[in-house]
């Protein structure tokens, strides 16, 4: 068994155990393989292990992989900060964008999404812990911004994405994710349909699943330690 095959089995088992512990069905939680800095061959191997969703942070690297793997039925997610000058290529090449935190970016993605493609799936990134080093709108801005994004054509607002401050304390992890879940519930209560909570990574996926995550973003636990981008 290859390393990626072994690690995929371990991660899927961890997701299943986390779901079982909280009374959820594993089908409720999608596994997004974070493939930034990984080669096209590694992505192809991960696909052979049953993975179809891949998350990328660096646009040019991602575009090269998307082209190299065009023969595979993959779902590509952009999960890094979105720069204004990169929106056209993102709108043309990706199925999901998890990192929208400004109306300007959402408008550009809406205007630049090719009409022959399905609507672009959007997650609104929320800076749930108000960390100066992280992207994301403030929780207080989220409802108004969600309303504006939901009204744009060619976009499908699916839910929220968050990256809480790192901690090894399970209770603190759950508290942060609970804040995201509560915010999503408030937005849904306002009449905006959302079905996605993109939260949880290799170190905190159990806490995220316990608080309702529907998509965990896993890189290191699937591929091993990340190679530094030069």
N, CA, C and O of each residue as an XYZ file, in Angstrom:
920
protein
N       0.842     -1.199      0.000
C       0.000      0.000      0.000
C       0.875      1.246      0.000
O       1.817      1.349      0.785
N       0.554      2.210     -0.900
C       1.340      3.437     -0.964
C       1.069      4.300      0.267
O       0.112      4.076      1.009
N       1.943      5.295      0.461
C       1.777      6.182      1.613
C       0.467      6.951      1.506
O      -0.252      7.082      2.497
N       0.144      7.461      0.321
C      -1.110      8.207      0.161
C      -2.305      7.299      0.393
O      -3.287      7.713      1.008
N      -2.235      6.077     -0.087
C      -3.329      5.137      0.150
C      -3.492      4.859      1.638
O      -4.610      4.827      2.153
N      -2.379      4.660      2.320
C      -2.422      4.381      3.761
C      -2.983      5.577      4.532
O      -3.823      5.417      5.418
N      -2.510      6.775      4.185
C      -2.957      7.964      4.885
C      -4.427      8.264      4.588
O      -5.158      8.712      5.471
N      -4.858      8.024      3.364
C      -6.273      8.237      3.028
C      -7.160      7.328      3.863
O      -8.190      7.757      4.382
N      -6.757      6.080      3.987
C      -7.518      5.145      4.814
C      -7.596      5.629      6.252
O      -8.646      5.532      6.888
N      -6.482      6.154      6.770
C      -6.456      6.658      8.148
C      -7.369      7.859      8.326
O      -8.096      7.942      9.316
N      -7.342      8.790      7.381
C      -8.163      9.995      7.490
C      -9.645      9.651      7.388
O     -10.458     10.156      8.162
N      -9.994      8.796      6.437
C     -11.393      8.393      6.295
C     -11.878      7.707      7.573
O     -13.008      7.925      8.010
N     -11.021      6.881      8.167
C     -11.369      6.225      9.419
C     -11.576      7.251     10.524
O     -12.500      7.118     11.327
N     -10.726      8.273     10.574
C     -10.851      9.312     11.597
C     -12.160     10.087     11.422
O     -12.838     10.402     12.400
N     -12.503     10.387     10.183
C     -13.768     11.076      9.912
C     -14.945     10.210     10.344
O     -15.883     10.692     10.979
N     -14.887      8.932      9.994
C     -15.970      8.013     10.370
C     -16.121      7.926     11.889
O     -17.236      7.923     12.408
N     -14.997      7.856     12.592
C     -15.052      7.774     14.056
C     -15.628      9.053     14.659
O     -16.415      9.002     15.604
N     -15.229     10.205     14.105
C     -15.752     11.477     14.611
C     -17.247     11.588     14.375
O     -17.977     12.100     15.223
N     -17.703     11.111     13.230
C     -19.139     11.121     12.940
C     -19.881     10.190     13.892
O     -20.924     10.550     14.437
N     -19.344      9.009     14.085
C     -19.989      8.044     14.968
C     -20.101      8.595     16.387
O     -21.111      8.387     17.060
N     -19.063      9.299     16.841
C     -19.048      9.820     18.204
C     -20.109     10.889     18.434
O     -20.514     11.134     19.571
N     -20.562     11.529     17.349
C     -21.534     12.616     17.498
C     -22.857     12.308     16.808
O     -23.682     13.200     16.609
N     -23.057     11.051     16.446
C     -24.335     10.648     15.877
C     -24.584     11.145     14.471
O     -25.737     11.288     14.062
N     -23.535     11.408     13.730
C     -23.683     11.863     12.345
C     -23.306     10.734     11.392
O     -22.559      9.824     11.749
N     -23.841     10.812     10.164
C     -23.481      9.817      9.157
C     -22.268     10.333      8.382
O     -22.213     11.516      8.048
N     -21.299      9.467      8.091
C     -20.111      9.923      7.365
C     -20.422     10.588      6.020
O     -19.631     11.400      5.542
N     -21.536     10.262      5.418
C     -21.887     10.876      4.138
C     -22.173     12.368      4.276
O     -22.234     13.084      3.276
N     -22.350     12.842      5.511
C     -22.625     14.258      5.749
C     -21.362     15.109      5.703
O     -21.442     16.337      5.689
N     -20.199     14.467      5.678
C     -18.930     15.212      5.756
C     -18.073     14.885      4.531
O     -17.625     13.751      4.361
N     -17.852     15.884      3.688
C     -17.018     15.699      2.503
C     -15.553     15.928      2.856
O     -15.224     16.772      3.690
N     -14.694     15.172      2.217
C     -13.253     15.303      2.417
C     -12.650     16.096      1.263
O     -12.658     15.652      0.115
N     -12.132     17.268      1.585
C     -11.445     18.109      0.615
C      -9.943     17.940      0.825
O      -9.406     18.338      1.859
N      -9.275     17.354     -0.150
C      -7.833     17.130     -0.062
C      -7.103     18.417     -0.439
O      -7.223     18.900     -1.565
N      -6.352     18.963      0.505
C      -5.610     20.198      0.242
C      -4.315     19.829     -0.473
O      -3.381     19.296      0.126
N      -4.286     20.125     -1.760
C      -3.201     19.641     -2.619
C      -2.208     20.729     -2.992
O      -1.390     20.532     -3.892
N      -2.262     21.882     -2.314
C      -1.275     22.929     -2.612
C       0.132     22.401     -2.341
O       0.364     21.699     -1.358
N       1.042     22.739     -3.203
C       2.459     22.324     -3.216
C       2.641     20.854     -3.565
O       3.771     20.365     -3.595
N       1.565     20.149     -3.826
C       1.675     18.729     -4.193
C       1.688     18.604     -5.712
O       1.147     19.453     -6.421
N       2.303     17.549     -6.197
C       2.441     17.368     -7.645
C       1.161     16.814     -8.253
O       0.300     16.281     -7.553
N       1.057     16.951     -9.566
C      -0.080     16.371    -10.276
C      -0.107     14.858    -10.096
O      -1.182     14.263    -10.017
N       1.058     14.235    -10.032
C       1.101     12.779     -9.829
C       0.544     12.392     -8.468
O      -0.127     11.368     -8.344
N       0.815     13.203     -7.440
C       0.264     12.917     -6.119
C      -1.250     13.077     -6.112
O      -1.959     12.288     -5.487
N      -1.744     14.096     -6.806
C      -3.197     14.267     -6.909
C      -3.825     13.096     -7.645
O      -4.882     12.600     -7.255
N      -3.170     12.657     -8.710
C      -3.690     11.511     -9.464
C      -3.739     10.267     -8.573
O      -4.695      9.495     -8.634
N      -2.732     10.081     -7.767
C      -2.725      8.929     -6.864
C      -3.833      9.043     -5.825
O      -4.479      8.052     -5.485
N      -4.050     10.258     -5.323
C      -5.129     10.462     -4.354
C      -6.489     10.187     -4.999
O      -7.380      9.621     -4.365
N      -6.640     10.587     -6.249
C      -7.881     10.281     -6.971
C      -8.098      8.774     -7.071
O      -9.225      8.291     -6.956
N      -7.022      8.047     -7.282
C      -7.121      6.588     -7.370
C      -7.551      5.971     -6.049
O      -7.998      4.825     -6.008
N      -7.415      6.737     -4.964
C      -7.877      6.271     -3.643
C      -9.304      6.731     -3.352
O      -9.806      6.558     -2.241
N      -9.951      7.317     -4.355
C     -11.348      7.703     -4.211
C     -11.600      9.161     -3.919
O     -12.753      9.561     -3.757
N     -10.548      9.979     -3.847
C     -10.732     11.402     -3.570
C     -11.016     12.157     -4.866
O     -10.378     11.908     -5.889
N     -11.974     13.080     -4.818
C     -12.327     13.833     -6.027
C     -12.257     15.342     -5.822
O     -12.231     16.095     -6.795
N     -12.228     15.790     -4.574
C     -12.225     17.229     -4.278
C     -10.812     17.642     -3.867
O     -10.202     17.035     -2.987
N     -10.310     18.682     -4.520
C      -8.940     19.118     -4.243
C      -8.904     20.632     -4.057
O      -9.474     21.385     -4.847
N      -8.213     21.066     -2.985
C      -8.147     22.473     -2.633
C      -6.785     23.060     -2.928
O      -5.758     22.469     -2.594
N      -6.779     24.224     -3.553
C      -5.549     24.884     -3.961
C      -5.504     26.324     -3.459
O      -6.531     26.998     -3.392
N      -4.298     26.792     -3.106
C      -4.088     28.163     -2.638
C      -3.396     29.051     -3.653
O      -3.638     30.257     -3.689
N      -2.537     28.469     -4.477
C      -1.684     29.246     -5.365
C      -2.186     29.076     -6.793
O      -2.198     27.968     -7.330
N      -2.604     30.190     -7.405
C      -3.352     30.104     -8.655
C      -2.568     29.455     -9.783
O      -3.062     28.514    -10.404
N      -1.350     29.935    -10.069
C      -0.640     29.393    -11.232
C      -0.320     27.919    -11.050
O      -0.444     27.129    -11.986
N       0.091     27.551     -9.848
C       0.348     26.135     -9.567
C      -0.925     25.316     -9.789
O      -0.882     24.223    -10.353
N      -2.037     25.853     -9.343
C      -3.310     25.144     -9.503
C      -3.692     25.003    -10.970
O      -4.123     23.935    -11.404
N      -3.536     26.076    -11.732
C      -3.904     26.019    -13.150
C      -3.077     24.973    -13.888
O      -3.592     24.275    -14.761
N      -1.802     24.863    -13.541
C      -0.955     23.847    -14.169
C      -1.477     22.445    -13.857
O      -1.510     21.581    -14.733
N      -1.883     22.224    -12.607
C      -2.405     20.904    -12.225
C      -3.751     20.623    -12.870
O      -4.012     19.509    -13.324
N      -4.597     21.631    -12.908
C      -5.914     21.454    -13.533
C      -5.751     21.026    -14.981
O      -6.469     20.147    -15.458
N      -4.808     21.646    -15.682
C      -4.565     21.280    -17.085
C      -3.978     19.875    -17.180
O      -4.385     19.087    -18.034
N      -3.024     19.559    -16.307
C      -2.365     18.251    -16.367
C      -3.316     17.110    -16.027
O      -3.109     15.972    -16.447
N      -4.361     17.422    -15.263
C      -5.284     16.378    -14.790
C      -6.665     16.515    -15.412
O      -7.658     16.046    -14.856
N      -6.717     17.162    -16.570
C      -8.010     17.425    -17.204
C      -8.744     16.158    -17.609
O      -9.946     16.188    -17.874
N      -8.021     15.040    -17.658
C      -8.663     13.770    -18.024
C      -9.436     13.154    -16.870
O     -10.154     12.172    -17.064
N      -9.302     13.716    -15.668
C      -9.968     13.161    -14.489
C     -11.166     14.026    -14.094
O     -11.126     15.246    -14.257
N     -12.224     13.410    -13.580
C     -13.414     14.167    -13.156
C     -13.235     14.749    -11.752
O     -13.881     14.311    -10.801
N     -12.357     15.730    -11.639
C     -12.035     16.307    -10.334
C     -12.858     17.568    -10.081
O     -13.317     18.232    -11.010
N     -13.029     17.876     -8.805
C     -13.718     19.090     -8.383
C     -12.671     19.981     -7.728
O     -12.051     19.597     -6.736
N     -12.477     21.173     -8.289
C     -11.392     22.046     -7.840
C     -11.933     23.174     -6.970
O     -12.887     23.859     -7.340
N     -11.309     23.356     -5.810
C     -11.719     24.347     -4.827
C     -10.577     25.333     -4.615
O      -9.456     24.922     -4.316
N     -10.843     26.611     -4.762
C      -9.828     27.614     -4.435
C     -10.030     28.014     -2.984
O     -11.117     28.451     -2.606
N      -8.986     27.868     -2.161
C      -9.130     28.074     -0.720
C      -8.180     29.144     -0.177
O      -8.155     29.389      1.029
N      -7.404     29.776     -1.045
C      -6.480     30.808     -0.600
C      -7.069     32.201     -0.749
O      -8.151     32.358     -1.316
N      -6.367     33.222     -0.245
C      -6.828     34.600     -0.422
C      -7.004     34.927     -1.908
O      -6.176     34.554     -2.739
N      -8.090     35.626     -2.226
C      -8.399     35.940     -3.622
C      -7.997     37.380     -3.906
O      -8.529     38.315     -3.307
N      -7.057     37.546     -4.823
C      -6.628     38.878     -5.243
C      -7.484     39.333     -6.422
O      -7.906     38.519     -7.244
N      -7.736     40.632     -6.499
C      -8.618     41.160     -7.538
C      -8.137     40.814     -8.945
O      -8.943     40.556     -9.839
N      -6.815     40.811     -9.133
C      -6.295     40.549    -10.474
C      -6.282     39.068    -10.834
O      -5.870     38.701    -11.935
N      -6.732     38.215     -9.915
C      -6.767     36.778    -10.176
C      -8.200     36.244    -10.328
O      -8.395     35.056    -10.586
N      -9.191     37.116    -10.168
C     -10.570     36.609    -10.121
C     -11.012     35.990    -11.440
O     -11.753     35.007    -11.432
N     -10.579     36.535    -12.567
C     -11.057     35.981    -13.839
C     -10.619     34.528    -14.005
O     -11.432     33.672    -14.354
N      -9.353     34.249    -13.758
C      -8.874     32.876    -13.916
C      -9.511     31.934    -12.898
O      -9.780     30.773    -13.204
N      -9.749     32.434    -11.695
C     -10.421     31.616    -10.691
C     -11.854     31.329    -11.130
O     -12.322     30.194    -11.041
N     -12.540     32.355    -11.601
C     -13.929     32.185    -12.037
C     -14.039     31.224    -13.221
O     -15.044     30.529    -13.375
N     -13.016     31.192    -14.039
C     -13.050     30.354    -15.235
C     -12.644     28.907    -14.963
O     -12.989     28.016    -15.739
N     -11.919     28.661    -13.874
C     -11.247     27.368    -13.720
C     -11.685     26.531    -12.526
O     -11.399     25.334    -12.486
N     -12.361     27.119    -11.563
C     -12.679     26.414    -10.322
C     -14.176     26.141    -10.195
O     -15.008     26.804    -10.814
N     -14.485     25.147     -9.373
C     -15.876     24.801     -9.073
C     -16.358     25.487     -7.795
O     -17.540     25.800     -7.658
N     -15.442     25.714     -6.875
C     -15.742     26.331     -5.579
C     -14.693     27.393     -5.256
O     -13.536     27.272     -5.658
N     -15.101     28.426     -4.531
C     -14.174     29.368     -3.904
C     -14.602     29.496     -2.447
O     -15.724     29.912     -2.157
N     -13.698     29.132     -1.526
C     -14.011     29.120     -0.092
C     -13.638     30.410      0.606
O     -13.987     30.600      1.771
N     -12.946     31.289     -0.066
C     -12.248     32.388      0.615
C     -12.733     33.764      0.175
O     -11.935     34.695      0.065
N     -14.024     33.901     -0.076
C     -14.585     35.207     -0.426
C     -14.902     35.963      0.859
O     -15.648     35.469      1.704
N     -14.346     37.144      1.006
C     -14.585     37.924      2.230
C     -14.908     39.383      1.961
O     -15.025     40.179      2.892
N     -15.056     39.741      0.671
C     -15.383     41.115      0.299
C     -16.379     41.099     -0.852
O     -16.328     40.223     -1.715
N     -17.285     42.071     -0.857
C     -18.269     42.154     -1.932
C     -17.596     42.412     -3.274
O     -18.047     41.903     -4.301
N     -16.521     43.198     -3.275
C     -15.812     43.484     -4.528
C     -15.362     42.191     -5.206
O     -15.509     42.039     -6.418
N     -14.818     41.268     -4.428
C     -14.337     40.003     -4.983
C     -15.511     39.182     -5.490
O     -15.439     38.606     -6.576
N     -16.582     39.120     -4.728
C     -17.758     38.357     -5.159
C     -18.323     38.918     -6.459
O     -18.700     38.155     -7.349
N     -18.385     40.228     -6.577
C     -18.906     40.839     -7.803
C     -18.040     40.487     -9.008
O     -18.554     40.179    -10.083
N     -16.746     40.537     -8.822
C     -15.851     40.210     -9.941
C     -16.013     38.741    -10.349
O     -16.062     38.432    -11.540
N     -16.096     37.844     -9.378
C     -16.306     36.434     -9.702
C     -17.638     36.235    -10.426
O     -17.731     35.443    -11.364
N     -18.658     36.953     -9.987
C     -19.973     36.867    -10.624
C     -19.913     37.338    -12.071
O     -20.427     36.672    -12.971
N     -19.290     38.476    -12.288
C     -19.208     39.046    -13.640
C     -18.343     38.209    -14.568
O     -18.580     38.175    -15.776
N     -17.339     37.529    -14.013
C     -16.356     36.841    -14.837
C     -16.596     35.340    -14.947
O     -15.850     34.658    -15.649
N     -17.612     34.808    -14.278
C     -17.938     33.384    -14.401
C     -18.512     33.133    -15.790
O     -19.522     33.741    -16.146
N     -17.901     32.256    -16.586
C     -18.444     31.967    -17.922
C     -19.882     31.439    -17.830
O     -20.185     30.570    -17.012
N     -20.741     31.968    -18.666
C     -22.157     31.615    -18.576
C     -22.419     30.162    -18.954
O     -23.446     29.603    -18.570
N     -21.511     29.544    -19.696
C     -21.719     28.137    -20.068
C     -21.383     27.184    -18.925
O     -21.685     25.993    -19.005
N     -20.762     27.695    -17.865
C     -20.446     26.858    -16.710
C     -21.547     26.965    -15.669
O     -22.302     27.937    -15.638
N     -21.624     25.950    -14.817
C     -22.550     26.006    -13.692
C     -22.176     27.168    -12.776
O     -21.033     27.625    -12.781
N     -23.129     27.638    -12.001
C     -22.830     28.711    -11.054
C     -21.650     28.323    -10.163
O     -21.491     27.161     -9.788
N     -20.834     29.311     -9.837
C     -19.654     29.087     -9.004
C     -20.082     28.987     -7.543
O     -20.727     29.895     -7.017
N     -19.726     27.890     -6.895
C     -20.063     27.693     -5.490
C     -19.163     28.555     -4.616
O     -17.943     28.562     -4.781
N     -19.778     29.287     -3.680
C     -19.059     30.265     -2.871
C     -19.243     29.957     -1.391
O     -20.348     29.659     -0.936
N     -18.140     30.036     -0.646
C     -18.212     30.086      0.810
C     -17.710     31.456      1.255
O     -16.703     31.957      0.755
N     -18.414     32.038      2.184
C     -18.008     33.305      2.772
C     -17.031     33.010      3.907
O     -17.374     32.322      4.869
N     -15.822     33.533      3.789
C     -14.827     33.297      4.831
C     -15.030     34.273      5.976
O     -15.097     35.486      5.777
N     -15.125     33.723      7.171
C     -15.348     34.524      8.375
C     -14.126     34.418      9.282
O     -13.649     33.319      9.563
N     -13.630     35.540      9.728
C     -12.502     35.590     10.675
C     -13.106     35.485     12.075
O     -13.305     36.487     12.761
N     -13.387     34.261     12.478
C     -14.215     34.030     13.660
C     -13.524     34.464     14.949
O     -14.200     34.790     15.925
N     -12.203     34.475     14.971
C     -11.464     34.865     16.176
C     -10.837     36.252     16.062
O     -10.054     36.657     16.920
N     -11.190     36.988     14.984
C     -10.694     38.347     14.790
C      -9.169     38.402     14.847
O      -8.592     39.251     15.527
N      -8.529     37.488     14.127
C      -7.062     37.457     14.070
C      -6.565     38.406     12.982
O      -7.006     38.320     11.835
N      -5.657     39.303     13.333
C      -5.165     40.285     12.365
C      -4.404     39.633     11.223
O      -4.299     40.213     10.143
N      -3.874     38.437     11.444
C      -3.064     37.777     10.424
C      -3.904     36.983      9.427
O      -3.365     36.445      8.460
N      -5.216     36.902      9.648
C      -6.054     36.058      8.804
C      -7.041     36.875      7.996
O      -7.492     37.938      8.422
N      -7.367     36.359      6.819
C      -8.406     36.945      5.987
C      -9.768     36.582      6.562
O      -9.876     35.771      7.482
N     -10.791     37.188      6.010
C     -12.148     36.875      6.436
C     -12.877     38.101      6.920
O     -12.278     39.001      7.510
N     -14.176     38.137      6.671
C     -14.977     39.239      7.184
C     -15.235     39.015      8.674
O     -15.079     37.901      9.174
N     -15.623     40.055      9.365
C     -15.949     39.899     10.774
C     -17.321     39.239     10.898
O     -18.151     39.385     10.001
N     -17.574     38.520     11.983
C     -18.896     37.917     12.170
C     -20.021     38.947     12.099
O     -21.119     38.626     11.644
N     -19.767     40.168     12.537
C     -20.804     41.200     12.504
C     -21.159     41.631     11.085
O     -22.264     42.115     10.842
N     -20.233     41.460     10.151
C     -20.472     41.830      8.751
C     -21.086     40.696      7.940
O     -21.575     40.916      6.833
N     -21.061     39.487      8.487
C     -21.341     38.302      7.676
C     -22.756     38.276      7.102
O     -22.934     37.933      5.933
N     -23.756     38.628      7.891
C     -25.131     38.533      7.411
C     -25.379     39.485      6.246
O     -25.936     39.075      5.227
N     -24.981     40.737      6.376
C     -25.182     41.696      5.284
C     -24.413     41.279      4.041
O     -24.921     41.386      2.924
N     -23.193     40.807      4.234
C     -22.393     40.386      3.085
C     -23.002     39.151      2.430
O     -23.022     39.049      1.204
N     -23.494     38.223      3.227
C     -24.138     37.033      2.672
C     -25.352     37.412      1.834
O     -25.572     36.839      0.767
N     -26.142     38.373      2.308
C     -27.314     38.829      1.543
C     -26.899     39.376      0.184
O     -27.527     39.084     -0.834
N     -25.831     40.173      0.181
C     -25.391     40.786     -1.077
C     -24.830     39.740     -2.035
O     -25.077     39.803     -3.239
N     -24.080     38.786     -1.509
C     -23.514     37.744     -2.366
C     -24.610     36.838     -2.912
O     -24.583     36.457     -4.082
N     -25.569     36.497     -2.067
C     -26.644     35.598     -2.493
C     -27.459     36.189     -3.639
O     -28.090     35.447     -4.392
N     -27.457     37.507     -3.782
C     -28.240     38.161     -4.826
C     -27.500     38.243     -6.164
O     -28.095     38.619     -7.173
N     -26.226     37.900     -6.183
C     -25.438     38.037     -7.414
C     -25.699     36.874     -8.364
O     -25.863     35.739     -7.915
N     -25.740     37.136     -9.669
C     -25.909     36.052    -10.642
C     -24.629     35.232    -10.806
O     -23.529     35.709    -10.528
N     -24.794     34.008    -11.255
C     -23.686     33.094    -11.589
C     -22.900     32.622    -10.371
O     -21.874     31.957    -10.513
N     -23.377     32.964     -9.169
C     -22.774     32.471     -7.940
C     -23.828     31.714     -7.145
O     -25.017     32.028     -7.209
N     -23.377     30.708     -6.391
C     -24.246     29.942     -5.509
C     -23.630     29.980     -4.117
O     -22.673     29.258     -3.835
N     -24.180     30.823     -3.250
C     -23.642     30.925     -1.890
C     -23.992     29.655     -1.128
O     -25.157     29.401     -0.823
N     -22.969     28.861     -0.825
C     -23.187     27.550     -0.204
C     -23.063     27.578      1.309
O     -23.712     26.787      1.993
N     -22.224     28.495      1.858
C     -22.064     28.471      3.302
C     -20.902     29.305      3.771
O     -20.500     30.265      3.114
N     -20.357     28.928      4.930
C     -19.274     29.659      5.563
C     -18.005     28.816      5.619
O     -18.053     27.588      5.691
N     -16.873     29.506      5.584
C     -15.577     28.868      5.808
C     -14.877     29.626      6.921
O     -14.960     30.852      6.993
N     -14.187     28.895      7.789
C     -13.444     29.537      8.866
C     -12.194     28.738      9.196
O     -12.153     27.517      9.049
N     -11.165     29.471      9.653
C      -9.925     28.867     10.138
C      -9.674     29.456     11.530
O      -8.992     30.473     11.648
N     -10.206     28.843     12.567
C     -10.020     29.391     13.918
C      -8.557     29.418     14.323
O      -7.715     28.741     13.733
N      -8.276     30.215     15.343
C      -6.922     30.268     15.889
C      -6.491     28.868     16.322
O      -7.268     28.163     16.966
N      -5.271     28.451     15.983
C      -4.835     27.097     16.307
C      -4.709     26.866     17.803
O      -4.198     27.716     18.532
N      -5.174     25.723     18.248
C      -5.030     25.317     19.635
C      -5.155     23.805     19.705
O      -5.855     23.190     18.900
N      -4.472     23.214     20.673
C      -4.578     21.769     20.884
C      -5.682     21.419     21.887
O      -5.938     20.244     22.150
N      -6.326     22.436     22.438
C      -7.364     22.211     23.429
C      -8.687     21.898     22.730
O      -9.237     22.744     22.026
N      -9.188     20.693     22.924
C     -10.380     20.246     22.199
C     -11.599     21.108     22.519
O     -12.408     21.398     21.637
N     -11.728     21.515     23.781
C     -12.877     22.343     24.160
C     -12.819     23.704     23.465
O     -13.842     24.218     23.012
N     -11.617     24.284     23.383
C     -11.459     25.571     22.709
C     -11.720     25.429     21.208
O     -12.306     26.318     20.591
N     -11.284     24.312     20.623
C     -11.576     24.060     19.218
C     -13.081     24.038     18.979
O     -13.583     24.684     18.060
N     -13.792     23.291     19.814
C     -15.238     23.176     19.634
C     -15.934     24.517     19.821
O     -16.891     24.823     19.109
N     -15.470     25.308     20.757
C     -16.094     26.602     20.998
C     -16.004     27.489     19.761
O     -16.981     28.138     19.388
N     -14.840     27.518     19.128
C     -14.673     28.333     17.923
C     -15.579     27.850     16.802
O     -16.227     28.653     16.130
N     -15.624     26.536     16.601
C     -16.470     26.001     15.534
C     -17.953     26.194     15.847
O     -18.765     26.375     14.939
N     -18.300     26.156     17.121
C     -19.690     26.402     17.512
C     -20.115     27.825     17.139
O     -21.265     28.054     16.765
N     -19.184     28.781     17.242
C     -19.473     30.161     16.845
C     -19.795     30.235     15.348
O     -20.705     30.953     14.933
N     -19.037     29.483     14.548
C     -19.285     29.477     13.102
C     -20.651     28.863     12.813
O     -21.421     29.393     12.012
N     -20.943     27.748     13.467
C     -22.233     27.086     13.260
C     -23.387     28.016     13.647
O     -24.379     28.110     12.925
N     -23.256     28.698     14.780
C     -24.316     29.598     15.222
C     -24.506     30.749     14.233
O     -25.632     31.172     13.973
N     -23.407     31.248     13.691
C     -23.498     32.323     12.703
C     -24.209     31.831     11.451
O     -25.050     32.536     10.894
N     -23.876     30.631     11.010
C     -24.546     30.059      9.836
C     -26.042     29.889     10.095
O     -26.860     30.131      9.208
N     -26.390     29.482     11.291
C     -27.805     29.311     11.623
C     -28.539     30.647     11.591
O     -29.692     30.708     11.164
N     -27.885     31.713     12.036
C     -28.519     33.043     11.986
C     -28.730     33.490     10.542
O     -29.760     34.075     10.206
N     -27.750     33.210      9.703
C     -27.881     33.596      8.292
C     -28.997     32.793      7.628
O     -29.797     33.345      6.873
N     -29.050     31.500      7.906
C     -30.132     30.685      7.341
C     -31.494     31.152      7.843
O     -32.466     31.158      7.088
N     -31.566     31.540      9.105
C     -32.833     32.003      9.680
C     -33.329     33.278      8.995
O     -34.522     33.576      9.030
N     -32.424     34.023      8.379
C     -32.816     35.250      7.675
C     -33.404     34.953      6.299
O     -33.875     35.859      5.611
N     -33.375     33.682      5.902
C     -33.955     33.298      4.619
C     -32.947     32.954      3.541
O     -33.331     32.706      2.397
N     -31.665     32.933      3.880
C     -30.621     32.585      2.907
C     -30.306     31.103      3.052
O     -29.861     30.661      4.112
N     -30.534     30.339      1.999
C     -30.302     28.892      2.056
C     -28.817     28.602      1.933
O     -28.182     28.994      0.955
N     -28.265     27.916      2.924
C     -26.866     27.491      2.887
C     -26.790     26.066      3.414
O     -27.538     25.684      4.314
N     -25.877     25.284      2.843
C     -25.776     23.881      3.258
C     -24.363     23.453      3.622
O     -24.117     22.271      3.865
N     -23.427     24.405      3.664
C     -22.014     24.036      3.811
C     -21.358     24.782      4.968
O     -21.492     25.998      5.106
N     -20.645     24.016      5.794
C     -19.721     24.576      6.772
C     -18.348     24.001      6.458
O     -18.064     22.846      6.774
N     -17.507     24.803      5.841
C     -16.145     24.388      5.490
C     -15.240     24.720      6.664
O     -14.746     25.840      6.790
N     -15.032     23.733      7.516
C     -14.207     23.979      8.706
C     -13.658     22.664      9.229
O     -14.304     21.618      9.160
N     -12.440     22.752      9.757
C     -11.745     21.578     10.246
C     -10.602     21.202      9.330
O     -10.766     21.078      8.117
N      -9.424     21.022      9.945
C      -8.234     20.613      9.204
C      -7.610     19.422      9.913
O      -8.237     18.812     10.779
N      -6.387     19.094      9.552
C      -5.788     17.859     10.064
C      -5.765     17.798     11.589
O      -5.944     16.724     12.163
N      -5.546     18.933     12.251
C      -5.387     18.917     13.699
C      -6.654     19.086     14.501
O      -6.634     18.914     15.719
N      -7.769     19.420     13.846
C      -8.982     19.698     14.615
C     -10.253     19.185     13.941
O     -11.343     19.694     14.202
N     -10.119     18.184     13.079
C     -11.298     17.754     12.329
C     -12.376     17.143     13.214
O     -13.563     17.290     12.922
N     -11.989     16.460     14.292
C     -12.998     15.843     15.158
C     -13.873     16.916     15.809
O     -15.093     16.766     15.878
N     -13.254     17.991     16.284
C     -14.016     19.080     16.889
C     -14.918     19.752     15.865
O     -16.057     20.105     16.171
N     -14.412     19.928     14.653
C     -15.214     20.558     13.598
C     -16.434     19.707     13.249
O     -17.539     20.226     13.089
N     -16.224     18.412     13.135
C     -17.336     17.517     12.811
C     -18.364     17.510     13.937
O     -19.569     17.468     13.688
N     -17.887     17.551     15.157
C     -18.805     17.584     16.301
C     -19.686     18.821     16.279
O     -20.801     18.801     16.800
N     -19.189     19.904     15.676
C     -19.950     21.151     15.637
C     -20.607     21.393     14.276
O     -21.036     22.509     13.984
N     -20.688     20.344     13.442
C     -21.502     20.442     12.243
C     -20.791     20.661     10.936
O     -21.447     20.924      9.928
N     -19.468     20.564     10.902
C     -18.762     20.720      9.633
C     -19.318     19.766      8.580
O     -19.611     18.605      8.864
N     -19.455     20.278      7.368
C     -19.868     19.425      6.249
C     -18.729     19.206      5.256
O     -18.868     18.434      4.307
N     -17.602     19.886      5.476
C     -16.442     19.706      4.597
C     -15.181     20.002      5.382
O     -14.993     21.120      5.859
N     -14.311     19.006      5.520
C     -13.039     19.196      6.206
C     -11.930     19.302      5.175
O     -11.922     18.579      4.178
N     -10.997     20.206      5.422
C      -9.909     20.494      4.491
C      -8.634     19.859      5.037
O      -8.057     20.352      6.005
N      -8.198     18.770      4.419
C      -7.107     17.970      4.979
C      -5.941     17.916      3.993
O      -6.104     17.502      2.845
N      -4.775     18.336      4.451
C      -3.586     18.281      3.616
C      -2.514     17.392      4.208
O      -2.220     16.323      3.674
N      -1.927     17.835      5.317
C      -0.802     17.125      5.920
C      -1.129     15.674      6.236
O      -0.316     14.785      5.980
N      -2.299     15.427      6.784
C      -2.654     14.059      7.183
C      -2.843     13.138      5.990
O      -2.798     11.917      6.139
N      -3.054     13.704      4.808
C      -3.200     12.884      3.596
C      -1.883     12.721      2.846
O      -1.571     11.636      2.355
N      -1.111     13.807      2.762
C       0.066     13.810      1.904
C       1.386     13.814      2.663
O       2.445     13.651      2.057
N       1.340     13.998      3.982
C       2.566     14.125      4.739
C       2.949     15.594      4.886
O       2.238     16.467      4.389
N       4.062     15.879      5.561
C       4.486     17.269      5.787
C       4.578     18.040      4.482
O       5.053     17.530      3.467
N       4.116     19.273      4.533
C       4.068     20.096      3.325
C       5.458     20.547      2.920
O       6.298     20.887      3.753
N       5.669     20.540      1.622
C       6.917     21.054      1.072
C       6.810     22.568      0.992
O       5.837     23.096      0.452
N       7.809     23.273      1.529
C       7.778     24.737      1.525
C       7.777     25.241      0.093
O       8.510     24.732     -0.755
N       6.954     26.239     -0.171
C       6.891     26.831     -1.509
C       8.048     27.796     -1.678
O       8.232     28.713     -0.877
N       8.832     27.579     -2.737
C      10.008     28.413     -2.932
C       9.708     29.766     -3.476
O      10.622     30.564     -3.685
